[in-house]
């Protein structure tokens, strides 16, 4: 049995969960509303303030979907209650980030500034010129936009300049040596 799939998901106060036919799940909480379509083979039951996901059989496909389905639902519940946040650091002389309205503008060594419009449900925050905070209720959307921002100038191994996740270790290489 899947160790993750068999765990129940507790529904916090202020959160409502609706399971529509075809396993279309709607989660509504204080921070917003999310929906996800889970594979119709999985059985999703809401009772006694908990959500349980059960699989119909022991096939490889059902075993794979069991933990995934439970994780997707748990992420939705956490998103509408606490939300998700990722922090990026900018390293490099002259590299900086700023907000213009709700648009993120990056100056990272190109001849032009790079601009990012926030997708629906995502907010940018720039507490300092060298850090960016991405917040939202959808874990997948937060991770995706954060990865897109990092791909503008990923950290390079010689000087370590670029955009990196907070706490990310950049393996450094030794440069050329003169004779």
C-alpha positions, -999 to +999 in steps of 0.1 A: +000+000+000+012+035-008+026+051+024+015+085+012-017+075-005-031+058+026-027+089+049-059+109+054-060+146+047-075+167+076-098+195+065-090+226+085-117+250+097-129+274+071-122+250+042-148+233+021-142+204-002-166+193-029-162+161-050-182+163-082-189+133-105-158+123-125-136+131-095-136+169-102-125+183-068-131+218-056-114+232-026-124+266-012-106+284+017-097+317+031-070+324+005-090+314-026-104+285-046-087+257-065-100+228-086-083+197-099-095+167-119-083+135-104-082+102-123-117+087-123-104+053-111-094+067-077-121+068-050-122+101-031-143+102+000-150+132+023-163+123+058-157+132+094-135+162+085-111+141+065-104+132+028-094+097+020-081+085-014-085+048-022-074+028-052-096+001-068-068-025-075-032-034-072-021-026-108+010-006-114-010+023-128-033+024-097-004+023-074+012+052-092-019+073-091-027+066-055+000+087-039-001+113-066-039+119-062-035+123-024-006+147-028-025+169-053-055+172-030-033+178+001-014+206-018-047+222-027-059+222+009-025+237+020-026+263-007-060+277+002-051+278+039-014+288+040-004+294+004+030+288-011+061+310-013+095+307-031+124+331-026+150+338-053+184+355-048+202+376-074+240+376-073+261+398-094+274+433-097+247+456-111+221+428-111+188+439-096+151+434-095+123+459-090+085+461-092+068+485-116+031+483-106+027+445-103+052+437-130+086+423-121+115+440-139+150+423-139+183+439-149+207+410-151+234+420-175+214+420-208+212+451-230+175+454-220+155+448-188+135+415-187+099+420-176+075+394-161+037+399-158+024+378-129+000+351-139-034+349-123-031+341-086+006+349-084+021+379-065+057+392-067+074+410-039+109+426-040+120+432-003+155+441-015+171+446-050+188+413-047+158+391-037+125+382-052+095+365-034+069+347-054+036+339-036+004+321-046-021+294-037-012+270-065+020+251-058+025+242-094+021+277-107+044+292-080+071+267-089+067+272-126+070+310-126+099+308-102+117+284-126+110+307-155+125+337-136+156+316-127+160+306-164+165+342-174+201+341-159+208+308-141+239+308-118+271+302-136+298+280-121+329+304-124+318+335-105+284+323-092+266+352-108+229+348-117+195+341-102+193+312-078+168+298-053+174+308-017+198+283-001+208+268-035+244+256-036+262+265-068+291+242-074+321+264-083+347+256-109+383+268-110+391+292-138+421+292-161+455+295-145+482+316-160+517+302-166 
